[in-house]
Amino acid sequence: MAGIIVAITGASGAILGIRILERLAELDVETHLIVTRWGRINIEQETDYSYAQVLELADATYGESEQGAAVSSGSFLCSGMVIAPCSMKTLASIAHGTGQNLVCRAADVTLKERRPLVLVPRETPLHSIHLRNMLILADAGAVIAPPMPAFYNRPESVDHIVEHLTVRTLDQLALHVDWGGRWRGLDRKERD
């Protein structure tokens, strides 16, 4: 399997991108990481990780202004890209093809090469412009996977919720991990 591009942008929820990087390392999947300026700030504001620790989780790292990086070309072989969290600014730029930074350019390339692009948009509530941009991207082939917690598995902590969201995001890249919180159906007695 070729590597996965992971981007962490300036929306709240940096732990989602961090946990995805950790899970990909456990699966021995090569990772290429891009963190935006505001993504870095959120890492340090929201988590116990330092920016340097997050960079160490990836096999290769790029600055958001490195438009000449390997991941900016369709000839760079990868198995897909995930942006977690994905800010509305990033989502809008991808939807309208502006290529404003390396995250947006790499996402654009991922779409044009028909590779999986998973966006984890972190905003609420959503207005019609957000929703239209998401529809544009879904129509172009992206998977829109908002980090909405499930309650059927009775989460006991924020970490449990983050783990569930991580597993579900990786599922969208056809990377399936064992996790005890998957839905197994109702007991027969509860169905009757």
TORKE-457033 format. One line per field, with one value per residue (C-alpha): residue in one letter; x, y negated, z; residue number from 1. Coordinates in Angstrom, 1 decimal. Each point is the difference from the previous one (the first is absolute). Layout:
REM residues N
residuo	(A/...)
east	(X/...)
north	(Y/...)
up	(Z/...)
num	(NUM/...)
REM end
This chain:
REM residues 192
residuo	(M/A/G/I/I/V/A/I/T/G/A/S/G/A/I/L/G/I/R/I/L/E/R/L/A/E/L/D/V/E/T/H/L/I/V/T/R/W/G/R/I/N/I/E/Q/E/T/D/Y/S/Y/A/Q/V/L/E/L/A/D/A/T/Y/G/E/S/E/Q/G/A/A/V/S/S/G/S/F/L/C/S/G/M/V/I/A/P/C/S/M/K/T/L/A/S/I/A/H/G/T/G/Q/N/L/V/C/R/A/A/D/V/T/L/K/E/R/R/P/L/V/L/V/P/R/E/T/P/L/H/S/I/H/L/R/N/M/L/I/L/A/D/A/G/A/V/I/A/P/P/M/P/A/F/Y/N/R/P/E/S/V/D/H/I/V/E/H/L/T/V/R/T/L/D/Q/L/A/L/H/V/D/W/G/G/R/W/R/G/L/D/R/K/E/R/D)
east	(0.0/1.2/0.0/-2.8/0.2/-1.3/-0.8/-0.9/-1.6/-1.2/-3.3/-0.5/0.7/3.7/0.0/-1.9/2.9/2.5/-1.9/-0.2/3.7/0.5/-2.3/1.6/3.4/-1.5/-1.1/3.5/-1.4/2.4/-1.3/0.6/-1.1/-0.9/-0.9/-1.3/1.0/-3.3/0.1/3.3/-1.6/-2.9/2.3/1.7/-3.3/-2.2/2.4/2.8/2.2/2.6/0.2/3.4/-1.6/-2.7/2.6/1.9/-3.1/0.3/2.4/0.3/-1.2/-0.6/-0.7/-3.3/1.8/2.2/-1.9/2.8/-0.1/-0.4/-3.6/-1.0/0.3/-2.2/3.1/0.5/-1.4/-2.2/-3.1/-2.0/-0.2/-1.8/-0.4/-0.9/-1.1/-1.0/-0.7/-2.8/2.7/1.8/-3.2/-1.0/3.4/-0.1/-3.6/0.9/3.4/2.0/3.1/0.7/2.5/1.6/-3.0/-2.4/2.3/0.6/-3.8/-0.6/2.5/-1.6/-3.4/1.3/1.9/-3.2/1.6/-2.0/-0.2/-1.6/-0.9/-0.8/-1.7/-0.2/-2.6/-3.4/-2.6/0.5/-1.5/-1.0/3.4/1.8/-2.6/0.3/3.8/-0.4/-2.4/2.4/2.8/-2.3/-1.0/3.7/0.6/1.1/-1.3/-1.4/0.3/-0.9/1.2/-3.4/0.2/-1.9/-1.8/-1.0/3.4/-0.6/3.2/1.6/2.4/1.1/2.8/-2.6/-1.8/3.2/0.9/-3.3/0.3/3.5/-1.0/-3.0/2.3/2.5/-2.8/-0.6/3.6/-0.6/2.3/-2.0/1.2/-1.3/-1.9/-2.5/-2.4/-1.4/-3.7/-0.9/-3.7/-2.7/-0.3/-2.8/-2.0/0.1/-1.2/-3.0)
north	(0.0/-3.5/-2.6/-2.2/-3.8/-1.4/-3.7/-1.8/-3.4/-2.8/1.4/1.3/3.7/0.3/3.2/1.7/-0.5/1.0/3.2/0.9/-0.4/2.3/2.7/-0.2/0.6/3.0/1.3/-0.6/-2.5/-2.6/-3.5/-3.4/-2.8/-3.7/-2.2/-3.5/-3.0/0.1/3.8/-0.4/-2.5/2.4/2.9/-2.0/-1.5/3.1/2.9/1.1/0.6/-2.5/-0.8/1.7/3.2/0.0/-0.5/3.1/2.1/-0.4/1.5/-3.2/-3.6/-3.0/-3.7/-1.4/-2.4/2.8/0.0/1.9/2.9/3.6/0.2/-2.9/2.2/2.7/2.0/0.4/3.4/0.1/2.0/-3.1/-3.0/-0.9/-3.6/0.2/-2.4/-1.8/-3.7/-1.7/-2.2/3.1/1.7/-3.1/-0.2/3.6/-0.3/-2.9/1.2/-2.9/2.0/-2.7/2.2/3.4/1.6/-1.3/0.9/3.5/0.5/-1.4/2.5/2.8/-0.7/-0.3/3.3/1.6/1.0/0.1/-3.5/0.0/-3.3/-0.3/-3.4/-1.4/-2.8/-0.4/-1.1/0.1/-2.7/0.4/-1.0/2.7/2.6/-1.0/0.3/3.4/1.1/-1.3/2.2/3.0/-0.3/-0.1/3.2/-1.1/1.7/-2.5/1.6/-2.6/1.1/0.9/2.3/3.2/0.9/3.6/1.0/-2.0/-2.0/-0.5/-2.7/-2.5/2.4/2.7/-2.4/-1.0/3.6/0.8/-2.9/1.0/3.5/-1.1/-2.5/2.7/2.3/-2.6/0.6/3.8/0.3/2.2/0.3/2.2/-2.0/1.2/-2.9/1.0/0.6/3.7/-0.2/0.2/3.1/2.3/-0.6/-3.8/0.4/2.1)
up	(0.0/-0.8/2.7/1.3/0.1/3.3/0.5/3.2/-0.6/2.3/1.1/3.5/0.4/-0.6/2.0/-2.8/-2.4/2.7/0.8/-3.7/-0.4/3.0/-1.4/-3.4/1.7/1.8/-3.4/-1.5/-2.5/-1.3/0.8/-1.5/2.3/-0.7/2.9/-0.6/2.2/1.8/0.2/1.9/2.4/0.6/0.7/2.7/1.4/0.0/0.7/2.2/-3.1/-1.2/-3.6/-0.2/1.4/-2.6/-2.8/1.4/-0.6/-3.8/-2.4/-2.0/0.8/-2.1/0.7/-1.3/-2.3/-1.7/-3.2/-1.7/2.4/-1.3/1.2/-2.3/-3.1/-1.5/-0.7/3.8/0.8/3.0/1.1/1.0/2.2/3.2/1.4/3.7/1.2/-3.2/0.5/-2.0/-1.7/-1.2/-1.1/-2.0/-1.6/-1.1/-1.2/-2.2/-1.2/1.3/1.1/2.5/1.9/-0.1/1.9/-2.7/-2.9/1.3/0.5/-3.5/-1.4/2.0/-1.5/-3.6/0.3/1.3/3.3/3.3/1.6/3.5/1.5/3.7/0.2/3.5/0.2/1.5/-0.8/-3.8/-2.3/-3.6/-1.4/2.1/-1.2/-3.7/0.2/1.6/-2.8/-2.7/1.6/0.5/-3.7/-0.9/1.8/3.5/3.1/2.5/3.5/2.7/3.4/1.4/3.0/0.2/3.2/-0.7/1.4/3.2/-0.1/3.5/-0.9/-2.7/-0.9/-0.7/-2.3/-1.8/-0.4/-1.6/-2.4/-0.9/-0.8/-2.1/-1.9/-0.8/-1.2/-2.7/-1.2/0.0/3.0/2.5/3.5/2.8/2.5/2.5/-0.4/-3.4/-0.2/0.3/-0.2/2.6/2.2/-1.3/3.2/-0.6/-3.6/1.0)
num	(1/2/3/4/5/6/7/8/9/10/11/12/13/14/15/16/17/18/19/20/21/22/23/24/25/26/27/28/29/30/31/32/33/34/35/36/37/38/39/40/41/42/43/44/45/46/47/48/49/50/51/52/53/54/55/56/57/58/59/60/61/62/63/64/65/66/67/68/69/70/71/72/73/74/75/76/77/78/79/80/81/82/83/84/85/86/87/88/89/90/91/92/93/94/95/96/97/98/99/100/101/102/103/104/105/106/107/108/109/110/111/112/113/114/115/116/117/118/119/120/121/122/123/124/125/126/127/128/129/130/131/132/133/134/135/136/137/138/139/140/141/142/143/144/145/146/147/148/149/150/151/152/153/154/155/156/157/158/159/160/161/162/163/164/165/166/167/168/169/170/171/172/173/174/175/176/177/178/179/180/181/182/183/184/185/186/187/188/189/190/191/192)
REM end
